[in-house]
């Protein structure tokens, strides 16, 4: 794990609050939550949680960005994906984020 595990965990904790209390349906809450935890990368996670993180990130960016006629990003991959997926898929992603947060919490209590 690189970086500060406390910082990365805090970012994910803020995302949990956004998922639980933010406005809109799960897709809009995921988009808002992503804006808080996007600085966190795979290497910031404990080794045993990295595969789950890769799954979350792949699901959040499944459809890639939308480019304008000049090739500039008009809509980012997460926003584009959240506009295209079903709510049930959003719920699966949110549940995996909750799982990651819970497991990371356990890891920090044991390691720190």
DOFI-116290 format. One record per atom (N, C-alpha, C): residue number from 1; residue in three letters; atom name; x, y, z. Coordinates in nm, 2 decimals. Layout:
// residues N
{nr = NUM; rest = ALA; atom = CA; x = X; y = Y; z = Z};
...
***
This chain:
// residues 112
{nr = 1; rest = UNK; atom = N; x = 0.09; y = -0.12; z = 0.00};
{nr = 1; rest = UNK; atom = CA; x = 0.00; y = 0.00; z = 0.00};
{nr = 1; rest = UNK; atom = C; x = 0.09; y = 0.12; z = 0.00};
{nr = 2; rest = UNK; atom = N; x = 0.06; y = 0.22; z = -0.09};
{nr = 2; rest = UNK; atom = CA; x = 0.14; y = 0.34; z = -0.09};
{nr = 2; rest = UNK; atom = C; x = 0.05; y = 0.46; z = -0.04};
{nr = 3; rest = UNK; atom = N; x = 0.12; y = 0.57; z = -0.01};
{nr = 3; rest = UNK; atom = CA; x = 0.04; y = 0.68; z = 0.04};
{nr = 3; rest = UNK; atom = C; x = -0.01; y = 0.66; z = 0.18};
{nr = 4; rest = UNK; atom = N; x = -0.09; y = 0.75; z = 0.23};
{nr = 4; rest = UNK; atom = CA; x = -0.15; y = 0.74; z = 0.36};
{nr = 4; rest = UNK; atom = C; x = -0.28; y = 0.66; z = 0.37};
{nr = 5; rest = UNK; atom = N; x = -0.28; y = 0.54; z = 0.43};
{nr = 5; rest = UNK; atom = CA; x = -0.40; y = 0.47; z = 0.44};
{nr = 5; rest = UNK; atom = C; x = -0.51; y = 0.54; z = 0.51};
{nr = 6; rest = UNK; atom = N; x = -0.48; y = 0.63; z = 0.60};
{nr = 6; rest = UNK; atom = CA; x = -0.58; y = 0.71; z = 0.67};
{nr = 6; rest = UNK; atom = C; x = -0.65; y = 0.81; z = 0.57};
{nr = 7; rest = UNK; atom = N; x = -0.57; y = 0.87; z = 0.49};
{nr = 7; rest = UNK; atom = CA; x = -0.62; y = 0.97; z = 0.39};
{nr = 7; rest = UNK; atom = C; x = -0.71; y = 0.90; z = 0.29};
{nr = 8; rest = UNK; atom = N; x = -0.67; y = 0.79; z = 0.24};
{nr = 8; rest = UNK; atom = CA; x = -0.75; y = 0.72; z = 0.14};
{nr = 8; rest = UNK; atom = C; x = -0.88; y = 0.66; z = 0.20};
{nr = 9; rest = UNK; atom = N; x = -0.87; y = 0.61; z = 0.32};
{nr = 9; rest = UNK; atom = CA; x = -0.99; y = 0.56; z = 0.39};
{nr = 9; rest = UNK; atom = C; x = -1.08; y = 0.68; z = 0.42};
{nr = 10; rest = UNK; atom = N; x = -1.03; y = 0.79; z = 0.46};
{nr = 10; rest = UNK; atom = CA; x = -1.12; y = 0.91; z = 0.48};
{nr = 10; rest = UNK; atom = C; x = -1.19; y = 0.95; z = 0.35};
{nr = 11; rest = UNK; atom = N; x = -1.13; y = 0.95; z = 0.24};
{nr = 11; rest = UNK; atom = CA; x = -1.19; y = 0.98; z = 0.11};
{nr = 11; rest = UNK; atom = C; x = -1.31; y = 0.88; z = 0.09};
{nr = 12; rest = UNK; atom = N; x = -1.28; y = 0.75; z = 0.11};
{nr = 12; rest = UNK; atom = CA; x = -1.39; y = 0.65; z = 0.09};
{nr = 12; rest = UNK; atom = C; x = -1.50; y = 0.67; z = 0.20};
{nr = 13; rest = UNK; atom = N; x = -1.47; y = 0.71; z = 0.31};
{nr = 13; rest = UNK; atom = CA; x = -1.57; y = 0.74; z = 0.42};
{nr = 13; rest = UNK; atom = C; x = -1.66; y = 0.85; z = 0.38};
{nr = 14; rest = UNK; atom = N; x = -1.61; y = 0.96; z = 0.32};
{nr = 14; rest = UNK; atom = CA; x = -1.69; y = 1.07; z = 0.27};
{nr = 14; rest = UNK; atom = C; x = -1.78; y = 1.02; z = 0.16};
{nr = 15; rest = UNK; atom = N; x = -1.73; y = 0.93; z = 0.07};
{nr = 15; rest = UNK; atom = CA; x = -1.81; y = 0.87; z = -0.03};
{nr = 15; rest = UNK; atom = C; x = -1.92; y = 0.79; z = 0.02};
{nr = 16; rest = UNK; atom = N; x = -1.90; y = 0.72; z = 0.14};
{nr = 16; rest = UNK; atom = CA; x = -2.01; y = 0.65; z = 0.20};
{nr = 16; rest = UNK; atom = C; x = -2.12; y = 0.74; z = 0.25};
{nr = 17; rest = UNK; atom = N; x = -2.09; y = 0.85; z = 0.30};
{nr = 17; rest = UNK; atom = CA; x = -2.19; y = 0.95; z = 0.35};
{nr = 17; rest = UNK; atom = C; x = -2.27; y = 1.00; z = 0.23};
{nr = 18; rest = UNK; atom = N; x = -2.20; y = 1.03; z = 0.12};
{nr = 18; rest = UNK; atom = CA; x = -2.26; y = 1.07; z = 0.00};
{nr = 18; rest = UNK; atom = C; x = -2.36; y = 0.97; z = -0.06};
{nr = 19; rest = UNK; atom = N; x = -2.32; y = 0.84; z = -0.06};
{nr = 19; rest = UNK; atom = CA; x = -2.40; y = 0.74; z = -0.11};
{nr = 19; rest = UNK; atom = C; x = -2.53; y = 0.72; z = -0.02};
{nr = 20; rest = UNK; atom = N; x = -2.51; y = 0.74; z = 0.11};
{nr = 20; rest = UNK; atom = CA; x = -2.62; y = 0.72; z = 0.20};
{nr = 20; rest = UNK; atom = C; x = -2.72; y = 0.84; z = 0.21};
{nr = 21; rest = UNK; atom = N; x = -2.67; y = 0.96; z = 0.19};
{nr = 21; rest = UNK; atom = CA; x = -2.75; y = 1.08; z = 0.22};
{nr = 21; rest = UNK; atom = C; x = -2.77; y = 1.17; z = 0.10};
{nr = 22; rest = UNK; atom = N; x = -2.69; y = 1.15; z = 0.00};
{nr = 22; rest = UNK; atom = CA; x = -2.70; y = 1.24; z = -0.12};
{nr = 22; rest = UNK; atom = C; x = -2.83; y = 1.24; z = -0.19};
{nr = 23; rest = UNK; atom = N; x = -2.86; y = 1.34; z = -0.26};
{nr = 23; rest = UNK; atom = CA; x = -2.99; y = 1.35; z = -0.34};
{nr = 23; rest = UNK; atom = C; x = -2.98; y = 1.26; z = -0.46};
{nr = 24; rest = UNK; atom = N; x = -3.10; y = 1.23; z = -0.52};
{nr = 24; rest = UNK; atom = CA; x = -3.11; y = 1.16; z = -0.64};
{nr = 24; rest = UNK; atom = C; x = -3.10; y = 1.01; z = -0.62};
{nr = 25; rest = UNK; atom = N; x = -3.11; y = 0.94; z = -0.73};
{nr = 25; rest = UNK; atom = CA; x = -3.10; y = 0.79; z = -0.73};
{nr = 25; rest = UNK; atom = C; x = -2.96; y = 0.75; z = -0.71};
{nr = 26; rest = UNK; atom = N; x = -2.94; y = 0.62; z = -0.71};
{nr = 26; rest = UNK; atom = CA; x = -2.80; y = 0.56; z = -0.68};
{nr = 26; rest = UNK; atom = C; x = -2.70; y = 0.61; z = -0.78};
{nr = 27; rest = UNK; atom = N; x = -2.74; y = 0.62; z = -0.91};
{nr = 27; rest = UNK; atom = CA; x = -2.64; y = 0.66; z = -1.01};
{nr = 27; rest = UNK; atom = C; x = -2.59; y = 0.80; z = -0.99};
{nr = 28; rest = UNK; atom = N; x = -2.68; y = 0.89; z = -0.95};
{nr = 28; rest = UNK; atom = CA; x = -2.63; y = 1.03; z = -0.93};
{nr = 28; rest = UNK; atom = C; x = -2.55; y = 1.04; z = -0.80};
{nr = 29; rest = UNK; atom = N; x = -2.59; y = 0.96; z = -0.70};
{nr = 29; rest = UNK; atom = CA; x = -2.51; y = 0.95; z = -0.58};
{nr = 29; rest = UNK; atom = C; x = -2.37; y = 0.89; z = -0.60};
{nr = 30; rest = UNK; atom = N; x = -2.36; y = 0.79; z = -0.69};
{nr = 30; rest = UNK; atom = CA; x = -2.23; y = 0.73; z = -0.72};
{nr = 30; rest = UNK; atom = C; x = -2.14; y = 0.83; z = -0.79};
{nr = 31; rest = UNK; atom = N; x = -2.20; y = 0.91; z = -0.88};
{nr = 31; rest = UNK; atom = CA; x = -2.13; y = 1.01; z = -0.95};
{nr = 31; rest = UNK; atom = C; x = -2.07; y = 1.12; z = -0.85};
{nr = 32; rest = UNK; atom = N; x = -2.16; y = 1.16; z = -0.76};
{nr = 32; rest = UNK; atom = CA; x = -2.11; y = 1.26; z = -0.66};
{nr = 32; rest = UNK; atom = C; x = -2.01; y = 1.19; z = -0.56};
{nr = 33; rest = UNK; atom = N; x = -2.03; y = 1.07; z = -0.53};
{nr = 33; rest = UNK; atom = CA; x = -1.93; y = 1.00; z = -0.44};
{nr = 33; rest = UNK; atom = C; x = -1.80; y = 0.98; z = -0.51};
{nr = 34; rest = UNK; atom = N; x = -1.80; y = 0.95; z = -0.64};
{nr = 34; rest = UNK; atom = CA; x = -1.68; y = 0.94; z = -0.72};
{nr = 34; rest = UNK; atom = C; x = -1.59; y = 1.07; z = -0.71};
{nr = 35; rest = UNK; atom = N; x = -1.66; y = 1.18; z = -0.71};
{nr = 35; rest = UNK; atom = CA; x = -1.59; y = 1.31; z = -0.71};
{nr = 35; rest = UNK; atom = C; x = -1.51; y = 1.32; z = -0.58};
{nr = 36; rest = UNK; atom = N; x = -1.55; y = 1.25; z = -0.47};
{nr = 36; rest = UNK; atom = CA; x = -1.47; y = 1.26; z = -0.35};
{nr = 36; rest = UNK; atom = C; x = -1.36; y = 1.16; z = -0.34};
{nr = 37; rest = UNK; atom = N; x = -1.38; y = 1.04; z = -0.40};
{nr = 37; rest = UNK; atom = CA; x = -1.28; y = 0.94; z = -0.39};
{nr = 37; rest = UNK; atom = C; x = -1.19; y = 0.92; z = -0.51};
{nr = 38; rest = UNK; atom = N; x = -1.21; y = 1.00; z = -0.62};
{nr = 38; rest = UNK; atom = CA; x = -1.13; y = 0.97; z = -0.74};
{nr = 38; rest = UNK; atom = C; x = -0.98; y = 0.99; z = -0.72};
{nr = 39; rest = UNK; atom = N; x = -0.93; y = 1.06; z = -0.62};
{nr = 39; rest = UNK; atom = CA; x = -0.78; y = 1.06; z = -0.60};
{nr = 39; rest = UNK; atom = C; x = -0.73; y = 0.93; z = -0.55};
{nr = 40; rest = UNK; atom = N; x = -0.81; y = 0.85; z = -0.50};
{nr = 40; rest = UNK; atom = CA; x = -0.77; y = 0.72; z = -0.44};
{nr = 40; rest = UNK; atom = C; x = -0.75; y = 0.62; z = -0.55};
{nr = 41; rest = UNK; atom = N; x = -0.63; y = 0.55; z = -0.56};
{nr = 41; rest = UNK; atom = CA; x = -0.60; y = 0.46; z = -0.66};
{nr = 41; rest = UNK; atom = C; x = -0.59; y = 0.32; z = -0.60};
{nr = 42; rest = UNK; atom = N; x = -0.57; y = 0.22; z = -0.69};
{nr = 42; rest = UNK; atom = CA; x = -0.56; y = 0.08; z = -0.65};
{nr = 42; rest = UNK; atom = C; x = -0.45; y = 0.06; z = -0.55};
{nr = 43; rest = UNK; atom = N; x = -0.33; y = 0.13; z = -0.57};
{nr = 43; rest = UNK; atom = CA; x = -0.22; y = 0.11; z = -0.48};
{nr = 43; rest = UNK; atom = C; x = -0.24; y = 0.16; z = -0.34};
{nr = 44; rest = UNK; atom = N; x = -0.34; y = 0.25; z = -0.32};
{nr = 44; rest = UNK; atom = CA; x = -0.38; y = 0.30; z = -0.19};
{nr = 44; rest = UNK; atom = C; x = -0.45; y = 0.20; z = -0.11};
{nr = 45; rest = UNK; atom = N; x = -0.51; y = 0.10; z = -0.17};
{nr = 45; rest = UNK; atom = CA; x = -0.58; y = -0.01; z = -0.10};
{nr = 45; rest = UNK; atom = C; x = -0.49; y = -0.12; z = -0.04};
{nr = 46; rest = UNK; atom = N; x = -0.53; y = -0.18; z = 0.06};
{nr = 46; rest = UNK; atom = CA; x = -0.46; y = -0.30; z = 0.11};
{nr = 46; rest = UNK; atom = C; x = -0.46; y = -0.40; z = 0.00};
{nr = 47; rest = UNK; atom = N; x = -0.36; y = -0.48; z = -0.01};
{nr = 47; rest = UNK; atom = CA; x = -0.35; y = -0.58; z = -0.12};
{nr = 47; rest = UNK; atom = C; x = -0.47; y = -0.67; z = -0.14};
{nr = 48; rest = UNK; atom = N; x = -0.53; y = -0.71; z = -0.03};
{nr = 48; rest = UNK; atom = CA; x = -0.64; y = -0.81; z = -0.04};
{nr = 48; rest = UNK; atom = C; x = -0.77; y = -0.74; z = -0.09};
{nr = 49; rest = UNK; atom = N; x = -0.77; y = -0.61; z = -0.10};
{nr = 49; rest = UNK; atom = CA; x = -0.89; y = -0.54; z = -0.15};
{nr = 49; rest = UNK; atom = C; x = -0.88; y = -0.48; z = -0.29};
{nr = 50; rest = UNK; atom = N; x = -0.76; y = -0.50; z = -0.34};
{nr = 50; rest = UNK; atom = CA; x = -0.74; y = -0.43; z = -0.47};
{nr = 50; rest = UNK; atom = C; x = -0.82; y = -0.49; z = -0.59};
{nr = 51; rest = UNK; atom = N; x = -0.85; y = -0.62; z = -0.59};
{nr = 51; rest = UNK; atom = CA; x = -0.93; y = -0.67; z = -0.70};
{nr = 51; rest = UNK; atom = C; x = -1.07; y = -0.62; z = -0.69};
{nr = 52; rest = UNK; atom = N; x = -1.12; y = -0.60; z = -0.57};
{nr = 52; rest = UNK; atom = CA; x = -1.26; y = -0.54; z = -0.56};
{nr = 52; rest = UNK; atom = C; x = -1.26; y = -0.40; z = -0.60};
{nr = 53; rest = UNK; atom = N; x = -1.15; y = -0.32; z = -0.57};
{nr = 53; rest = UNK; atom = CA; x = -1.14; y = -0.19; z = -0.62};
{nr = 53; rest = UNK; atom = C; x = -1.14; y = -0.18; z = -0.77};
{nr = 54; rest = UNK; atom = N; x = -1.06; y = -0.27; z = -0.83};
{nr = 54; rest = UNK; atom = CA; x = -1.05; y = -0.27; z = -0.98};
{nr = 54; rest = UNK; atom = C; x = -1.19; y = -0.30; z = -1.04};
{nr = 55; rest = UNK; atom = N; x = -1.27; y = -0.39; z = -0.98};
{nr = 55; rest = UNK; atom = CA; x = -1.40; y = -0.42; z = -1.02};
{nr = 55; rest = UNK; atom = C; x = -1.49; y = -0.29; z = -1.02};
{nr = 56; rest = UNK; atom = N; x = -1.48; y = -0.22; z = -0.90};
{nr = 56; rest = UNK; atom = CA; x = -1.56; y = -0.10; z = -0.89};
{nr = 56; rest = UNK; atom = C; x = -1.52; y = 0.00; z = -1.00};
{nr = 57; rest = UNK; atom = N; x = -1.39; y = 0.03; z = -1.01};
{nr = 57; rest = UNK; atom = CA; x = -1.34; y = 0.13; z = -1.11};
{nr = 57; rest = UNK; atom = C; x = -1.38; y = 0.09; z = -1.25};
{nr = 58; rest = UNK; atom = N; x = -1.37; y = -0.04; z = -1.28};
{nr = 58; rest = UNK; atom = CA; x = -1.41; y = -0.09; z = -1.42};
{nr = 58; rest = UNK; atom = C; x = -1.56; y = -0.07; z = -1.44};
{nr = 59; rest = UNK; atom = N; x = -1.64; y = -0.09; z = -1.34};
{nr = 59; rest = UNK; atom = CA; x = -1.79; y = -0.07; z = -1.35};
{nr = 59; rest = UNK; atom = C; x = -1.82; y = 0.08; z = -1.36};
{nr = 60; rest = UNK; atom = N; x = -1.75; y = 0.16; z = -1.29};
{nr = 60; rest = UNK; atom = CA; x = -1.78; y = 0.31; z = -1.30};
{nr = 60; rest = UNK; atom = C; x = -1.74; y = 0.37; z = -1.43};
{nr = 61; rest = UNK; atom = N; x = -1.64; y = 0.31; z = -1.50};
{nr = 61; rest = UNK; atom = CA; x = -1.59; y = 0.37; z = -1.62};
{nr = 61; rest = UNK; atom = C; x = -1.62; y = 0.28; z = -1.74};
{nr = 62; rest = UNK; atom = N; x = -1.71; y = 0.20; z = -1.73};
{nr = 62; rest = UNK; atom = CA; x = -1.74; y = 0.10; z = -1.83};
{nr = 62; rest = UNK; atom = C; x = -1.76; y = 0.15; z = -1.98};
{nr = 63; rest = UNK; atom = N; x = -1.82; y = 0.27; z = -1.99};
{nr = 63; rest = UNK; atom = CA; x = -1.86; y = 0.32; z = -2.12};
{nr = 63; rest = UNK; atom = C; x = -1.76; y = 0.43; z = -2.17};
{nr = 64; rest = UNK; atom = N; x = -1.66; y = 0.47; z = -2.10};
{nr = 64; rest = UNK; atom = CA; x = -1.57; y = 0.56; z = -2.15};
{nr = 64; rest = UNK; atom = C; x = -1.63; y = 0.70; z = -2.17};
{nr = 65; rest = UNK; atom = N; x = -1.54; y = 0.80; z = -2.20};
{nr = 65; rest = UNK; atom = CA; x = -1.59; y = 0.94; z = -2.21};
{nr = 65; rest = UNK; atom = C; x = -1.66; y = 0.96; z = -2.35};
{nr = 66; rest = UNK; atom = N; x = -1.73; y = 1.07; z = -2.35};
{nr = 66; rest = UNK; atom = CA; x = -1.79; y = 1.11; z = -2.48};
{nr = 66; rest = UNK; atom = C; x = -1.71; y = 1.24; z = -2.52};
{nr = 67; rest = UNK; atom = N; x = -1.66; y = 1.23; z = -2.65};
{nr = 67; rest = UNK; atom = CA; x = -1.58; y = 1.34; z = -2.70};
{nr = 67; rest = UNK; atom = C; x = -1.66; y = 1.43; z = -2.79};
{nr = 68; rest = UNK; atom = N; x = -1.62; y = 1.56; z = -2.79};
{nr = 68; rest = UNK; atom = CA; x = -1.68; y = 1.65; z = -2.89};
{nr = 68; rest = UNK; atom = C; x = -1.62; y = 1.64; z = -3.02};
{nr = 69; rest = UNK; atom = N; x = -1.66; y = 1.72; z = -3.12};
{nr = 69; rest = UNK; atom = CA; x = -1.61; y = 1.71; z = -3.25};
{nr = 69; rest = UNK; atom = C; x = -1.46; y = 1.74; z = -3.26};
{nr = 70; rest = UNK; atom = N; x = -1.40; y = 1.81; z = -3.16};
{nr = 70; rest = UNK; atom = CA; x = -1.26; y = 1.84; z = -3.16};
{nr = 70; rest = UNK; atom = C; x = -1.17; y = 1.73; z = -3.09};
{nr = 71; rest = UNK; atom = N; x = -1.24; y = 1.63; z = -3.03};
{nr = 71; rest = UNK; atom = CA; x = -1.17; y = 1.53; z = -2.96};
{nr = 71; rest = UNK; atom = C; x = -1.15; y = 1.56; z = -2.81};
{nr = 72; rest = UNK; atom = N; x = -1.21; y = 1.67; z = -2.77};
{nr = 72; rest = UNK; atom = CA; x = -1.21; y = 1.70; z = -2.62};
{nr = 72; rest = UNK; atom = C; x = -1.32; y = 1.63; z = -2.55};
{nr = 73; rest = UNK; atom = N; x = -1.29; y = 1.60; z = -2.42};
{nr = 73; rest = UNK; atom = CA; x = -1.39; y = 1.53; z = -2.34};
{nr = 73; rest = UNK; atom = C; x = -1.51; y = 1.62; z = -2.32};
{nr = 74; rest = UNK; atom = N; x = -1.62; y = 1.57; z = -2.36};
{nr = 74; rest = UNK; atom = CA; x = -1.75; y = 1.65; z = -2.34};
{nr = 74; rest = UNK; atom = C; x = -1.82; y = 1.60; z = -2.21};
{nr = 75; rest = UNK; atom = N; x = -1.81; y = 1.47; z = -2.19};
{nr = 75; rest = UNK; atom = CA; x = -1.87; y = 1.40; z = -2.07};
{nr = 75; rest = UNK; atom = C; x = -1.77; y = 1.29; z = -2.03};
{nr = 76; rest = UNK; atom = N; x = -1.73; y = 1.29; z = -1.90};
{nr = 76; rest = UNK; atom = CA; x = -1.63; y = 1.20; z = -1.85};
{nr = 76; rest = UNK; atom = C; x = -1.69; y = 1.05; z = -1.85};
{nr = 77; rest = UNK; atom = N; x = -1.60; y = 0.96; z = -1.84};
{nr = 77; rest = UNK; atom = CA; x = -1.64; y = 0.82; z = -1.85};
{nr = 77; rest = UNK; atom = C; x = -1.74; y = 0.78; z = -1.73};
{nr = 78; rest = UNK; atom = N; x = -1.72; y = 0.83; z = -1.61};
{nr = 78; rest = UNK; atom = CA; x = -1.80; y = 0.80; z = -1.50};
{nr = 78; rest = UNK; atom = C; x = -1.94; y = 0.86; z = -1.52};
{nr = 79; rest = UNK; atom = N; x = -1.95; y = 0.98; z = -1.56};
{nr = 79; rest = UNK; atom = CA; x = -2.08; y = 1.05; z = -1.59};
{nr = 79; rest = UNK; atom = C; x = -2.15; y = 0.97; z = -1.70};
{nr = 80; rest = UNK; atom = N; x = -2.08; y = 0.94; z = -1.81};
{nr = 80; rest = UNK; atom = CA; x = -2.14; y = 0.87; z = -1.92};
{nr = 80; rest = UNK; atom = C; x = -2.19; y = 0.73; z = -1.88};
{nr = 81; rest = UNK; atom = N; x = -2.11; y = 0.66; z = -1.80};
{nr = 81; rest = UNK; atom = CA; x = -2.15; y = 0.53; z = -1.75};
{nr = 81; rest = UNK; atom = C; x = -2.28; y = 0.54; z = -1.66};
{nr = 82; rest = UNK; atom = N; x = -2.28; y = 0.64; z = -1.57};
{nr = 82; rest = UNK; atom = CA; x = -2.39; y = 0.65; z = -1.48};
{nr = 82; rest = UNK; atom = C; x = -2.52; y = 0.69; z = -1.55};
{nr = 83; rest = UNK; atom = N; x = -2.51; y = 0.76; z = -1.67};
{nr = 83; rest = UNK; atom = CA; x = -2.62; y = 0.79; z = -1.75};
{nr = 83; rest = UNK; atom = C; x = -2.68; y = 0.67; z = -1.83};
{nr = 84; rest = UNK; atom = N; x = -2.59; y = 0.57; z = -1.84};
{nr = 84; rest = UNK; atom = CA; x = -2.63; y = 0.45; z = -1.92};
{nr = 84; rest = UNK; atom = C; x = -2.67; y = 0.33; z = -1.85};
{nr = 85; rest = UNK; atom = N; x = -2.62; y = 0.31; z = -1.73};
{nr = 85; rest = UNK; atom = CA; x = -2.65; y = 0.19; z = -1.65};
{nr = 85; rest = UNK; atom = C; x = -2.78; y = 0.19; z = -1.59};
{nr = 86; rest = UNK; atom = N; x = -2.83; y = 0.07; z = -1.55};
{nr = 86; rest = UNK; atom = CA; x = -2.96; y = 0.05; z = -1.48};
{nr = 86; rest = UNK; atom = C; x = -2.93; y = 0.08; z = -1.33};
{nr = 87; rest = UNK; atom = N; x = -3.04; y = 0.12; z = -1.26};
{nr = 87; rest = UNK; atom = CA; x = -3.03; y = 0.14; z = -1.12};
{nr = 87; rest = UNK; atom = C; x = -2.98; y = 0.02; z = -1.05};
{nr = 88; rest = UNK; atom = N; x = -3.02; y = -0.10; z = -1.09};
{nr = 88; rest = UNK; atom = CA; x = -2.98; y = -0.22; z = -1.02};
{nr = 88; rest = UNK; atom = C; x = -2.82; y = -0.24; z = -1.03};
{nr = 89; rest = UNK; atom = N; x = -2.76; y = -0.20; z = -1.14};
{nr = 89; rest = UNK; atom = CA; x = -2.62; y = -0.21; z = -1.16};
{nr = 89; rest = UNK; atom = C; x = -2.55; y = -0.11; z = -1.06};
{nr = 90; rest = UNK; atom = N; x = -2.61; y = 0.01; z = -1.05};
{nr = 90; rest = UNK; atom = CA; x = -2.56; y = 0.11; z = -0.96};
{nr = 90; rest = UNK; atom = C; x = -2.57; y = 0.06; z = -0.82};
{nr = 91; rest = UNK; atom = N; x = -2.67; y = -0.01; z = -0.78};
{nr = 91; rest = UNK; atom = CA; x = -2.68; y = -0.07; z = -0.65};
{nr = 91; rest = UNK; atom = C; x = -2.57; y = -0.17; z = -0.62};
{nr = 92; rest = UNK; atom = N; x = -2.54; y = -0.25; z = -0.72};
{nr = 92; rest = UNK; atom = CA; x = -2.43; y = -0.35; z = -0.71};
{nr = 92; rest = UNK; atom = C; x = -2.30; y = -0.28; z = -0.68};
{nr = 93; rest = UNK; atom = N; x = -2.27; y = -0.17; z = -0.76};
{nr = 93; rest = UNK; atom = CA; x = -2.15; y = -0.09; z = -0.74};
{nr = 93; rest = UNK; atom = C; x = -2.15; y = -0.03; z = -0.60};
{nr = 94; rest = UNK; atom = N; x = -2.26; y = 0.03; z = -0.56};
{nr = 94; rest = UNK; atom = CA; x = -2.26; y = 0.09; z = -0.42};
{nr = 94; rest = UNK; atom = C; x = -2.24; y = -0.01; z = -0.31};
{nr = 95; rest = UNK; atom = N; x = -2.30; y = -0.13; z = -0.33};
{nr = 95; rest = UNK; atom = CA; x = -2.28; y = -0.24; z = -0.23};
{nr = 95; rest = UNK; atom = C; x = -2.13; y = -0.28; z = -0.22};
{nr = 96; rest = UNK; atom = N; x = -2.07; y = -0.28; z = -0.33};
{nr = 96; rest = UNK; atom = CA; x = -1.92; y = -0.32; z = -0.33};
{nr = 96; rest = UNK; atom = C; x = -1.84; y = -0.21; z = -0.27};
{nr = 97; rest = UNK; atom = N; x = -1.88; y = -0.08; z = -0.29};
{nr = 97; rest = UNK; atom = CA; x = -1.81; y = 0.02; z = -0.22};
{nr = 97; rest = UNK; atom = C; x = -1.83; y = 0.02; z = -0.07};
{nr = 98; rest = UNK; atom = N; x = -1.95; y = -0.02; z = -0.02};
{nr = 98; rest = UNK; atom = CA; x = -1.98; y = -0.03; z = 0.12};
{nr = 98; rest = UNK; atom = C; x = -1.89; y = -0.15; z = 0.17};
{nr = 99; rest = UNK; atom = N; x = -1.89; y = -0.26; z = 0.10};
{nr = 99; rest = UNK; atom = CA; x = -1.80; y = -0.37; z = 0.14};
{nr = 99; rest = UNK; atom = C; x = -1.66; y = -0.33; z = 0.15};
{nr = 100; rest = UNK; atom = N; x = -1.61; y = -0.26; z = 0.06};
{nr = 100; rest = UNK; atom = CA; x = -1.47; y = -0.21; z = 0.06};
{nr = 100; rest = UNK; atom = C; x = -1.44; y = -0.13; z = 0.18};
{nr = 101; rest = UNK; atom = N; x = -1.53; y = -0.04; z = 0.21};
{nr = 101; rest = UNK; atom = CA; x = -1.52; y = 0.05; z = 0.33};
{nr = 101; rest = UNK; atom = C; x = -1.52; y = -0.03; z = 0.46};
{nr = 102; rest = UNK; atom = N; x = -1.61; y = -0.13; z = 0.47};
{nr = 102; rest = UNK; atom = CA; x = -1.62; y = -0.21; z = 0.59};
{nr = 102; rest = UNK; atom = C; x = -1.49; y = -0.29; z = 0.61};
{nr = 103; rest = UNK; atom = N; x = -1.44; y = -0.35; z = 0.50};
{nr = 103; rest = UNK; atom = CA; x = -1.32; y = -0.44; z = 0.51};
{nr = 103; rest = UNK; atom = C; x = -1.20; y = -0.35; z = 0.54};
{nr = 104; rest = UNK; atom = N; x = -1.19; y = -0.23; z = 0.48};
{nr = 104; rest = UNK; atom = CA; x = -1.08; y = -0.15; z = 0.50};
{nr = 104; rest = UNK; atom = C; x = -1.08; y = -0.10; z = 0.65};
{nr = 105; rest = UNK; atom = N; x = -1.20; y = -0.08; z = 0.70};
{nr = 105; rest = UNK; atom = CA; x = -1.21; y = -0.04; z = 0.84};
{nr = 105; rest = UNK; atom = C; x = -1.15; y = -0.15; z = 0.93};
{nr = 106; rest = UNK; atom = N; x = -1.19; y = -0.27; z = 0.90};
{nr = 106; rest = UNK; atom = CA; x = -1.13; y = -0.38; z = 0.98};
{nr = 106; rest = UNK; atom = C; x = -0.98; y = -0.39; z = 0.97};
{nr = 107; rest = UNK; atom = N; x = -0.93; y = -0.37; z = 0.85};
{nr = 107; rest = UNK; atom = CA; x = -0.79; y = -0.38; z = 0.82};
{nr = 107; rest = UNK; atom = C; x = -0.71; y = -0.27; z = 0.90};
{nr = 108; rest = UNK; atom = N; x = -0.77; y = -0.15; z = 0.90};
{nr = 108; rest = UNK; atom = CA; x = -0.70; y = -0.04; z = 0.98};
{nr = 108; rest = UNK; atom = C; x = -0.70; y = -0.06; z = 1.13};
{nr = 109; rest = UNK; atom = N; x = -0.81; y = -0.12; z = 1.18};
{nr = 109; rest = UNK; atom = CA; x = -0.81; y = -0.15; z = 1.32};
{nr = 109; rest = UNK; atom = C; x = -0.70; y = -0.25; z = 1.36};
{nr = 110; rest = UNK; atom = N; x = -0.68; y = -0.35; z = 1.27};
{nr = 110; rest = UNK; atom = CA; x = -0.58; y = -0.46; z = 1.30};
{nr = 110; rest = UNK; atom = C; x = -0.44; y = -0.41; z = 1.27};
{nr = 111; rest = UNK; atom = N; x = -0.42; y = -0.33; z = 1.17};
{nr = 111; rest = UNK; atom = CA; x = -0.29; y = -0.29; z = 1.13};
{nr = 111; rest = UNK; atom = C; x = -0.24; y = -0.17; z = 1.21};
{nr = 112; rest = UNK; atom = N; x = -0.32; y = -0.08; z = 1.24};
{nr = 112; rest = UNK; atom = CA; x = -0.28; y = 0.05; z = 1.30};
{nr = 112; rest = UNK; atom = C; x = -0.30; y = 0.03; z = 1.45};
***
